[in-house]
Amino acid sequence: MSNFTAMLNSWEAKSQQAADRAQVSLSLHKHDLVKIKALAEAYGLDEATITESLIHTAIKEAESAMPYVKGTRVIRVEEGEEVFADAGKTPTYVEAEQKINQSMLTT
């Protein structure tokens, strides 16, 4: 019985992962495609899995690298110190991400 339950749970997880994916078409430099194909061959994975992983990791790195730019507006006071709003790209990015995510949920 537990093998069957494990199988059903695995199917459910895979179904959820599939539902969270979106197909896109993109152009790559030939030398990048060669590297993706080589990584896929080296790790025994398909090119889509390699590409998806690389993009996911690159996005996380880009998000963490976005610099805080001290603005002029105080948004709160912590332990007597003023905390200023970020005047960099992060607030615009977060707002756009939320707007796009919401529109994708309603379509």
C-alpha distances in whole Angstrom, upper triangle without the diagonal:
4,5,5,6,9,10,11,12,14,15,17,18,20,21,23,25,26,27,29,31,34,36,40,42,44,47,47,50,50,50,47,45,46,44,41,41,41,39,36,37,37,34,32,31,33,36,34,32,35,37,35,34,38,39,36,38,41,41,40,43,45,44,45,48,49,52,53,57,58,60,62,60,59,56,55,57,55,56,60,59,59,56,57,55,54,57,55,53,49,50,51,48,45,47,47,43,42,44,43,39,40,42,39,36,39,39
4,5,5,6,8,10,10,12,14,15,16,18,20,21,22,24,26,27,29,32,34,38,40,42,45,45,48,47,47,44,42,43,41,38,38,39,36,34,35,35,31,30,29,31,34,32,29,32,35,32,31,35,36,34,35,38,38,37,40,42,41,41,45,46,49,50,53,55,56,59,57,56,53,52,54,51,53,56,56,56,53,54,52,51,54,52,50,46,47,48,45,43,45,44,41,40,42,41,37,38,40,37,35,37,38
4,5,5,6,9,10,10,12,14,15,16,18,20,21,22,24,26,27,31,32,36,38,40,43,42,45,45,44,42,40,40,39,36,35,36,33,31,32,32,28,27,26,28,31,30,27,30,32,30,30,33,34,32,33,37,37,36,39,41,40,41,44,46,49,50,53,55,57,59,58,57,53,53,55,53,54,58,57,57,54,55,53,51,54,52,49,46,47,48,44,42,44,44,40,40,42,40,37,38,40,36,34,37,37
4,5,5,6,9,10,11,12,14,15,16,18,20,21,23,25,26,29,31,35,37,39,42,42,45,45,45,42,40,41,39,36,36,37,34,31,33,33,30,28,27,28,31,29,27,30,32,30,30,34,35,32,34,37,37,36,39,41,40,41,44,46,49,50,53,55,56,59,57,57,53,53,55,53,55,58,57,57,54,55,52,51,53,52,49,46,47,47,44,42,44,43,39,39,41,39,35,36,38,35,33,35,35
4,5,5,6,9,10,10,12,14,15,17,18,20,21,23,25,28,30,34,37,39,42,42,45,45,45,41,40,41,39,36,36,37,34,32,33,33,30,28,27,28,31,29,27,30,32,29,29,33,33,31,32,36,35,34,37,39,38,39,42,43,46,47,51,52,54,56,54,53,50,50,51,49,51,55,54,54,51,51,49,48,51,49,46,43,44,45,41,39,41,40,37,36,38,37,33,34,36,32,30,33,33
4,5,5,6,9,10,10,12,14,15,16,18,20,21,23,27,28,32,34,36,39,39,42,42,41,38,37,38,36,33,33,34,31,28,30,30,26,25,24,25,28,26,24,27,29,26,26,29,30,28,29,33,32,31,34,37,36,36,39,41,44,45,48,50,52,55,53,52,48,48,50,48,50,53,52,52,49,50,48,46,49,47,44,41,42,43,40,38,39,39,35,35,37,35,32,33,35,32,30,32,33
4,5,5,6,9,10,11,12,14,15,16,18,20,21,25,26,30,32,34,37,37,40,40,40,37,35,36,35,31,31,32,30,27,28,29,25,23,22,23,26,24,22,25,27,25,25,29,29,27,29,32,32,31,34,37,36,37,40,41,44,46,49,51,52,55,54,53,50,50,52,50,52,55,54,53,50,51,49,47,49,47,44,42,42,43,39,38,39,39,35,35,37,35,31,33,34,30,29,31,31
4,5,5,6,9,10,10,12,14,15,16,19,20,24,25,29,32,34,37,38,41,41,41,38,36,37,36,32,33,34,31,29,30,31,27,26,24,24,27,25,23,26,28,25,26,29,30,27,29,33,32,31,34,36,35,36,40,41,44,45,48,50,51,54,52,51,48,48,50,49,51,54,53,52,49,50,47,46,48,46,43,40,41,41,38,36,38,37,33,33,35,33,29,30,31,28,26,29,29
4,5,5,6,9,10,11,12,14,15,17,19,22,25,28,31,33,36,36,39,40,40,36,35,36,35,31,32,33,30,27,30,30,26,25,23,24,26,24,22,25,26,23,23,27,27,25,27,30,29,28,31,34,32,33,37,38,41,42,45,47,48,51,49,48,45,45,47,45,47,50,49,49,45,46,44,43,45,43,40,37,38,39,35,33,35,34,31,30,32,31,27,28,30,27,25,27,28
4,5,5,6,8,10,11,12,14,15,17,20,22,26,28,30,33,33,36,36,36,33,31,33,31,28,28,29,26,24,26,26,23,21,19,20,23,21,18,21,23,21,20,24,25,23,24,28,27,26,30,32,31,32,35,36,40,41,44,46,47,50,49,48,45,45,47,45,48,51,49,49,45,46,44,42,44,42,39,37,37,38,34,33,35,34,30,30,32,30,27,28,29,26,25,28,27
4,5,5,6,9,10,10,12,14,16,19,21,24,27,29,32,33,36,36,36,33,31,33,32,28,28,30,27,24,26,27,24,22,20,20,22,20,18,22,23,21,21,25,25,23,25,28,28,27,31,32,32,33,36,37,40,42,45,47,48,51,49,49,46,46,48,47,49,52,51,50,47,47,44,43,45,43,40,37,38,38,34,33,34,33,30,29,31,29,26,27,28,24,23,26,25
4,5,5,6,9,10,11,13,15,18,20,24,27,29,32,33,36,37,37,34,32,34,33,29,30,31,29,26,29,29,26,24,22,22,24,21,19,23,24,21,21,25,25,22,25,28,27,26,30,31,30,31,35,35,39,40,43,45,46,48,47,46,43,43,45,44,47,49,48,47,44,44,42,40,42,40,38,35,35,35,32,30,32,31,27,27,28,26,23,24,25,22,20,23,23
4,5,5,6,9,10,11,13,16,19,22,25,27,30,31,34,34,34,31,30,31,30,26,27,29,26,23,26,26,23,22,19,20,22,19,17,20,21,18,18,22,22,19,21,24,23,23,26,28,27,28,31,32,35,37,40,42,43,46,44,44,40,41,43,41,44,47,45,45,41,41,39,37,40,38,35,32,33,33,30,28,30,29,25,25,27,25,22,23,25,21,20,23,23
4,5,5,6,9,10,11,14,16,20,22,24,28,28,31,31,32,29,27,29,27,24,24,26,23,21,23,24,21,19,17,16,18,16,14,17,19,16,16,20,20,18,21,23,23,23,26,28,27,28,31,32,36,37,40,43,44,47,45,45,42,43,45,44,46,49,47,46,43,43,40,38,40,38,35,32,33,33,30,28,30,29,25,25,27,25,22,23,24,21,20,23,22
4,5,5,6,9,10,13,15,19,22,25,28,29,32,33,34,30,28,31,29,26,26,28,26,23,26,27,24,23,19,19,20,17,16,20,20,17,18,22,21,19,22,25,24,24,27,29,28,30,33,33,37,38,41,43,44,47,45,45,42,43,45,44,47,49,48,47,43,43,40,38,40,38,35,32,33,33,29,28,29,28,24,24,26,23,20,21,22,19,17,20,19
4,5,5,6,9,12,15,19,22,24,28,28,32,33,33,30,28,31,29,26,27,29,26,24,27,28,24,24,20,20,21,18,16,20,20,16,17,21,20,17,20,23,21,21,25,26,25,27,30,30,34,35,37,40,40,43,41,41,38,39,41,40,43,46,44,43,39,39,37,35,37,35,32,29,30,29,26,25,26,25,21,21,22,20,17,19,20,16,15,18,18
4,5,5,7,10,13,16,19,21,24,25,28,29,30,26,25,27,26,22,23,25,22,20,23,24,21,20,17,16,17,14,13,16,16,13,14,17,16,14,17,20,18,19,22,23,22,24,27,28,31,33,36,38,39,42,41,41,37,38,41,40,43,45,43,42,39,38,36,34,35,33,30,28,28,28,25,23,25,24,20,20,22,20,17,19,20,16,16,19,18
4,5,5,8,10,14,17,19,23,24,27,28,29,26,24,26,25,22,23,25,23,20,23,25,22,20,17,16,16,13,12,16,16,13,15,18,17,15,19,21,20,21,24,25,24,26,29,30,33,35,37,40,41,44,42,43,40,41,43,43,46,48,46,45,41,40,37,35,37,34,31,29,30,29,26,25,26,24,21,21,22,20,17,19,19,15,15,18,17
4,6,8,11,14,18,20,24,25,29,30,31,28,26,29,28,24,25,28,26,23,27,28,25,24,21,19,20,16,15,19,18,15,17,20,18,17,20,22,20,21,24,25,24,26,29,29,33,34,36,39,39,42,40,41,38,39,42,41,44,46,45,43,39,39,36,34,35,33,30,28,28,27,24,23,24,22,19,19,20,17,14,16,16,12,12,14,13
4,7,10,13,17,19,22,23,27,28,29,26,25,27,26,23,24,27,24,22,26,27,24,23,20,18,18,15,14,17,16,12,14,17,15,13,17,18,16,17,21,21,20,23,25,25,29,30,33,35,36,39,37,37,34,36,38,38,41,43,41,40,36,35,32,30,32,30,26,24,25,24,21,20,21,19,16,16,17,15,12,14,15,11,11,14,14
4,7,10,13,15,19,20,24,25,26,22,21,24,23,20,21,24,21,20,23,24,22,21,18,16,15,12,12,14,13,10,12,15,13,12,16,17,15,17,20,20,20,23,25,25,29,30,33,36,36,39,38,39,36,38,40,40,43,45,43,41,37,36,33,31,32,30,26,24,25,24,21,20,21,19,16,17,18,15,13,15,15,12,12,15,14
4,6,10,13,16,18,22,23,25,22,20,23,23,19,21,24,22,20,24,26,23,23,19,17,16,12,13,15,13,11,14,16,13,13,17,17,16,18,21,21,20,24,25,25,29,31,33,36,36,39,38,39,36,38,41,41,44,46,44,42,38,37,33,31,32,29,26,24,25,23,20,20,21,18,16,17,17,14,12,15,14,10,12,14,12
4,7,10,14,16,19,21,23,20,18,21,21,18,19,22,21,19,22,24,23,22,18,15,14,10,12,15,12,11,14,16,13,14,18,18,17,20,22,22,22,25,27,27,30,32,35,38,38,41,40,42,39,41,44,44,47,49,46,44,41,39,36,33,34,31,27,26,27,25,22,23,23,20,18,20,20,16,15,18,16,13,15,17,15
4,6,10,13,16,18,20,17,16,19,20,17,18,21,20,19,22,24,23,23,19,16,14,11,13,15,11,11,14,15,12,14,17,17,16,19,21,20,21,24,25,25,29,31,33,36,36,40,39,40,38,41,44,43,47,48,46,43,40,38,35,32,32,29,25,25,26,24,21,22,22,19,17,20,19,15,16,18,17,14,17,19,16
4,7,10,14,15,18,15,14,17,18,15,17,20,20,19,21,24,23,23,19,16,13,11,14,15,12,12,16,15,13,16,19,18,17,21,22,21,23,26,26,26,30,32,34,37,38,41,41,42,41,43,46,46,49,51,48,45,42,40,37,34,33,30,26,26,28,25,22,24,25,21,20,22,22,18,19,22,20,17,20,22,19
4,7,10,12,15,12,11,15,16,13,15,18,18,18,21,23,22,23,19,16,13,12,15,14,11,12,15,14,12,15,17,16,16,19,20,19,21,24,24,24,28,30,32,35,36,39,40,41,40,42,45,45,48,49,46,44,40,38,35,32,31,28,25,25,27,24,21,23,24,21,20,23,23,19,20,23,21,19,22,24,22
4,7,9,12,10,9,13,14,13,15,18,18,18,20,23,23,23,20,18,14,13,16,15,12,14,17,15,13,17,19,17,17,21,21,20,22,25,25,25,28,31,33,36,37,41,41,43,42,44,47,47,50,51,48,46,42,40,37,33,33,29,26,27,29,26,23,26,27,23,23,26,25,22,23,26,25,23,26,28,25
4,6,8,6,6,10,11,10,12,15,15,16,18,20,21,21,19,16,13,13,16,14,11,13,15,13,12,16,17,15,17,20,20,19,22,24,23,24,27,31,32,36,37,41,41,43,42,44,47,46,49,50,47,45,42,40,37,33,33,29,26,27,29,27,24,26,28,25,24,27,27,24,25,28,27,25,28,30,28
4,5,5,6,9,10,11,12,14,15,17,19,20,21,22,21,18,15,16,18,16,13,16,18,15,15,18,19,17,19,22,21,20,23,25,24,25,28,32,33,37,38,42,43,44,43,46,48,48,51,52,48,47,43,41,38,35,34,30,27,28,31,29,26,29,31,27,27,30,30,27,28,32,31,28,32,34,32
4,5,5,6,9,10,10,12,14,15,16,18,20,21,19,17,14,16,18,16,14,17,19,16,17,20,21,19,21,24,23,23,26,28,27,28,31,35,37,40,42,45,46,48,47,49,51,51,54,55,51,50,46,44,42,38,37,34,31,32,34,32,30,32,34,31,30,33,33,30,31,34,33,31,34,36,34
4,5,5,6,9,10,11,12,14,15,16,18,20,19,17,14,16,18,15,14,17,18,15,16,20,19,18,21,23,22,22,25,27,26,27,30,34,36,39,41,45,46,47,46,48,50,50,52,53,50,49,45,44,41,38,37,33,31,31,34,33,30,32,34,31,30,34,34,31,32,36,35,32,35,38,36
4,5,5,6,9,10,11,12,14,15,16,18,16,15,12,13,15,12,10,14,14,11,12,16,16,14,17,20,19,19,22,24,23,24,27,31,33,37,38,42,43,44,43,45,47,46,49,50,47,46,42,41,38,35,34,30,28,28,31,30,26,29,31,28,27,30,31,28,28,32,31,29,32,34,33
4,5,5,6,8,10,10,12,14,15,16,14,13,9,11,13,11,9,13,14,12,13,17,17,16,19,21,21,21,24,26,25,27,30,34,36,39,41,45,45,47,45,47,49,49,51,53,50,48,45,43,40,37,37,33,30,30,33,31,28,30,32,29,28,31,32,28,29,32,31,28,31,34,32
4,5,5,6,9,10,10,12,14,15,14,13,10,13,15,12,12,16,16,14,16,19,19,18,21,23,23,23,27,28,27,29,32,36,38,42,43,47,48,49,48,50,52,51,53,55,52,50,47,45,43,40,39,36,33,33,36,35,31,33,35,33,31,34,35,32,32,36,35,32,35,37,35
4,5,5,6,8,10,10,12,14,13,13,10,13,13,10,10,14,14,11,14,17,16,16,19,21,20,21,24,25,24,27,30,33,36,39,41,45,46,47,45,47,49,48,50,52,49,48,44,43,41,37,37,34,31,31,34,33,29,31,34,31,29,33,34,31,31,34,34,31,34,37,35
4,5,5,6,9,10,11,12,10,9,6,9,10,7,7,10,11,9,11,14,14,14,17,19,19,20,23,24,24,26,29,33,35,39,41,44,45,46,44,46,48,47,49,51,48,47,43,42,40,36,37,33,30,30,33,31,28,29,32,29,27,30,31,28,28,32,31,28,30,33,32
4,5,5,6,9,10,10,9,8,6,10,11,8,9,13,13,12,15,17,18,18,21,23,22,24,26,28,28,30,33,37,39,43,44,48,48,49,48,49,51,50,53,55,52,51,47,46,43,40,40,37,34,33,36,35,31,33,35,32,30,33,34,31,31,34,33,30,33,35,33
4,5,5,6,9,10,10,10,9,13,13,10,12,15,14,13,16,19,18,19,22,23,23,24,27,28,28,30,34,37,39,43,45,49,49,50,49,50,52,50,53,55,52,51,47,46,44,41,41,38,35,34,37,37,33,34,37,35,32,35,37,33,33,37,36,33,35,38,36
4,5,5,6,8,8,9,8,11,10,7,10,12,11,11,14,16,15,16,19,20,20,22,24,25,25,28,31,34,37,41,43,46,47,47,46,47,49,47,49,52,49,48,44,44,42,38,39,35,33,32,35,34,31,32,35,32,30,33,34,31,31,34,34,31,33,36,35
4,6,5,6,5,5,5,9,8,6,9,12,11,12,14,16,16,17,20,21,22,23,26,27,27,30,33,36,39,42,44,48,48,49,47,48,50,49,51,53,50,50,46,45,43,40,40,37,34,33,36,35,31,32,35,33,30,33,34,31,30,33,33,30,32,35,33
4,6,5,7,8,8,12,12,10,13,15,15,15,18,20,20,21,24,25,25,27,29,30,31,33,36,40,42,46,48,52,52,52,50,52,53,52,54,56,54,53,49,49,46,43,44,40,38,37,40,39,35,36,39,36,34,36,38,35,34,37,37,34,35,38,36
4,6,8,10,11,14,13,11,14,16,15,15,18,20,19,20,23,24,24,26,29,29,29,32,35,38,41,45,47,51,51,51,50,51,52,50,52,55,52,52,48,48,46,42,43,40,37,36,39,39,35,36,39,37,34,37,39,36,34,38,38,35,36,40,38
4,5,9,10,13,11,9,13,14,13,14,17,18,17,19,22,22,22,25,27,27,28,31,34,37,40,43,46,49,49,50,48,48,50,48,50,53,50,50,46,46,44,41,42,39,36,35,38,37,34,34,37,35,32,35,36,34,32,36,36,33,34,37,36
4,7,9,12,10,10,13,15,14,15,19,19,19,21,24,24,25,27,29,30,31,34,37,40,43,46,48,52,52,52,50,51,52,51,53,55,53,52,49,48,46,43,44,41,38,37,39,39,35,36,38,36,33,35,37,34,33,36,36,33,34,37,35
4,7,8,7,7,10,11,11,13,16,16,17,19,21,22,23,25,27,27,29,31,35,37,40,44,45,49,49,49,47,48,50,48,51,53,51,50,46,46,43,40,42,38,35,34,36,36,32,32,35,33,30,32,34,30,29,32,32,29,30,33,31
4,6,6,7,9,10,11,13,15,16,17,19,20,22,23,25,26,28,29,31,34,37,40,43,45,49,48,49,47,48,50,49,52,54,51,50,46,46,43,40,41,38,34,33,36,35,31,31,34,31,28,31,32,29,27,31,30,27,28,31,29
4,5,5,6,8,10,11,12,14,15,16,18,20,21,22,24,26,27,28,32,35,38,41,43,46,46,47,45,47,49,48,50,52,50,48,45,44,41,38,38,35,32,31,33,32,29,30,32,29,26,29,30,27,26,29,29,25,27,30,28
4,5,5,6,8,10,10,12,14,15,16,18,20,21,22,24,25,27,31,33,36,39,41,44,44,45,42,44,46,46,48,50,48,46,43,42,39,36,36,33,30,29,31,30,26,27,29,26,23,26,27,23,22,26,25,22,23,26,24
4,5,5,6,9,10,11,12,14,15,17,18,20,21,23,24,26,30,32,35,38,40,44,43,44,41,43,45,44,46,48,46,45,41,40,38,35,36,33,30,28,30,30,26,26,28,26,23,25,27,24,22,26,26,22,24,27,25
4,6,5,6,9,10,11,12,14,16,17,18,20,21,22,25,28,31,34,37,39,43,42,43,41,42,44,43,46,48,45,44,40,40,37,34,35,31,29,27,30,29,25,26,29,27,24,26,28,25,24,27,27,24,26,29,28
4,5,5,6,8,10,10,12,14,15,16,18,20,21,23,26,29,32,35,37,40,40,41,39,41,43,42,45,47,44,43,39,38,35,32,32,29,26,25,28,26,23,24,26,24,21,24,25,22,21,25,25,22,24,27,25
4,6,5,6,9,10,11,12,14,15,17,19,20,21,25,28,30,34,35,39,38,39,37,38,41,40,42,44,42,40,37,36,33,30,31,28,25,23,25,25,21,21,24,21,18,21,23,19,18,22,22,19,21,24,23
4,6,5,6,8,10,11,12,14,15,17,18,20,24,26,29,33,34,38,38,38,36,37,39,38,41,43,40,39,35,35,32,29,31,27,24,23,25,25,21,22,24,23,19,22,24,21,20,24,24,21,23,26,25
4,5,5,6,9,10,11,12,14,16,16,18,22,25,28,31,33,37,37,37,35,37,39,38,40,42,39,38,35,34,31,28,29,26,23,22,25,24,20,21,24,22,19,22,24,22,21,25,25,22,24,28,27
4,5,5,6,9,10,10,12,14,15,17,20,23,26,29,30,34,34,35,33,35,37,36,39,41,38,37,33,32,29,26,26,23,20,19,22,21,17,18,21,19,16,19,21,18,17,21,22,19,21,24,24
4,6,5,6,9,10,11,13,14,16,19,22,25,28,29,33,33,33,31,33,35,34,36,38,36,35,31,30,27,24,26,22,20,18,20,20,16,17,19,18,15,17,20,17,16,20,21,18,20,23,23
4,5,5,6,9,10,11,12,15,18,21,24,27,29,33,32,33,31,32,34,33,35,37,34,34,30,29,27,24,25,22,19,18,21,21,17,18,21,20,17,20,22,20,19,23,24,22,23,27,26
4,5,5,6,9,10,10,12,16,19,22,25,27,31,31,32,30,32,34,33,35,37,34,33,29,28,26,22,23,20,17,16,19,19,15,17,20,18,16,19,21,19,19,23,23,22,24,27,27
4,5,5,6,9,10,11,14,17,20,23,25,28,28,29,27,29,31,30,33,35,32,30,27,26,23,20,21,17,14,13,16,16,12,13,16,15,12,15,18,16,15,19,20,18,20,24,24
4,5,5,6,9,10,14,16,19,22,24,28,27,28,26,27,29,28,31,32,30,28,25,24,22,19,20,17,15,13,16,16,13,13,17,16,13,16,19,17,17,20,22,20,21,25,25
4,5,5,6,9,12,15,18,21,23,27,27,28,26,28,29,28,31,32,29,28,25,24,22,19,20,17,15,13,17,17,14,15,19,18,16,19,21,20,20,23,25,23,25,28,29
4,6,5,6,10,13,16,19,21,25,25,26,25,26,28,28,30,32,29,27,24,22,20,17,17,14,12,11,14,14,11,13,16,15,14,17,19,18,18,22,23,22,24,27,27
4,5,5,9,11,14,17,19,23,23,23,21,23,25,25,28,29,26,24,21,20,17,14,15,12,10,8,11,12,9,10,13,13,12,14,17,16,16,19,21,20,22,25,26
4,6,8,10,14,16,19,22,23,23,21,22,24,23,25,27,24,23,19,19,17,14,16,13,12,10,13,15,12,12,16,17,15,17,20,20,19,22,24,24,25,28,29
4,6,9,12,15,18,22,22,23,22,24,25,24,27,28,25,23,20,19,17,14,15,12,11,10,14,15,13,14,17,18,16,19,22,21,22,25,26,26,27,30,31
4,7,9,13,15,19,19,20,19,21,23,23,26,27,23,21,18,16,14,11,11,8,7,6,10,11,10,11,14,15,14,17,19,19,20,23,24,24,26,29,30
4,6,10,12,16,17,18,18,20,21,21,23,24,20,19,15,14,12,9,10,7,8,8,11,13,12,13,16,17,17,19,22,22,23,25,27,27,29,32,33
4,6,9,13,14,14,14,16,17,17,20,20,17,15,12,10,9,6,7,6,8,7,10,12,12,13,15,17,18,19,21,23,23,25,27,28,29,32,33
4,6,10,12,13,14,16,17,18,21,21,17,14,12,9,8,5,5,5,8,9,10,12,14,15,16,18,19,21,22,24,25,27,28,30,31,33,35
4,7,9,10,11,13,14,16,18,17,14,11,9,6,6,5,6,8,11,11,12,14,16,17,18,20,21,22,24,26,27,28,30,32,33,35,37
4,6,8,10,13,14,16,19,18,15,11,9,6,5,5,5,8,11,12,11,13,16,16,17,19,21,22,23,25,26,27,29,31,32,34,36
4,7,9,12,14,16,19,17,14,10,10,6,7,9,8,12,15,15,14,16,19,19,19,22,24,24,25,28,29,30,31,34,35,36,38
4,6,9,12,14,17,16,13,9,8,5,6,9,9,13,15,15,13,16,18,18,18,21,23,22,23,26,27,27,30,32,32,34,36
4,6,8,11,14,12,10,6,6,4,6,10,11,15,17,16,15,18,20,19,19,22,24,23,25,28,28,28,31,33,33,34,37
4,7,10,13,13,11,8,6,6,6,9,12,15,17,15,13,16,18,17,17,20,21,20,22,25,25,25,28,30,30,31,34
4,7,10,10,8,6,5,7,9,12,15,18,20,18,16,19,21,19,20,23,24,23,25,28,28,28,31,32,32,34,37
4,7,6,5,5,6,9,11,14,17,20,22,20,19,23,24,22,23,27,27,26,28,31,31,31,34,36,35,37,40
4,5,5,6,7,11,13,16,19,21,23,21,20,24,25,23,24,28,27,27,29,32,31,32,35,36,36,38,41
4,6,8,10,14,17,19,22,24,27,24,24,27,28,26,28,31,31,30,33,36,35,35,39,40,39,41,44
4,7,9,13,16,19,21,24,27,25,24,28,29,27,29,32,32,31,34,37,36,37,40,41,41,43,45
4,6,10,13,15,18,20,23,22,21,25,26,25,26,29,30,29,32,34,34,35,38,39,39,41,44
4,6,10,13,15,18,21,19,18,22,23,22,23,27,27,27,29,32,32,32,35,37,37,38,41
4,7,9,12,15,17,16,15,18,20,19,20,23,24,23,26,28,28,29,32,33,33,35,38
4,6,9,12,14,13,12,16,18,17,18,21,22,22,24,26,27,27,30,32,32,34,36
4,6,9,11,10,9,12,14,13,14,17,18,18,20,23,23,24,26,28,29,30,33
4,6,8,7,7,10,11,11,13,15,16,17,19,21,22,23,25,27,28,29,31
4,7,8,7,9,12,13,13,15,17,18,19,21,23,24,25,27,28,30,32
4,6,7,8,9,11,13,14,15,17,18,20,21,23,24,26,27,29,30
4,6,5,6,9,10,11,12,14,15,16,18,20,21,22,24,26,27
4,5,5,6,9,10,10,12,14,15,16,18,20,21,22,24,26
4,5,5,6,9,10,11,12,14,15,17,18,20,21,23,25
4,6,5,6,8,10,11,12,14,15,17,18,20,21,23
4,5,5,6,9,10,10,12,14,15,16,18,20,21
4,5,5,6,9,10,10,12,14,15,16,19,20
4,5,5,6,9,10,11,12,14,15,17,19
4,5,5,6,8,10,11,12,14,16,17
4,6,5,6,8,10,10,12,14,16
4,6,5,6,9,10,11,13,15
4,5,5,6,9,10,11,13
4,5,5,6,9,10,11
4,5,5,6,9,10
4,5,5,6,9
4,5,5,6
4,5,5
4,6
4
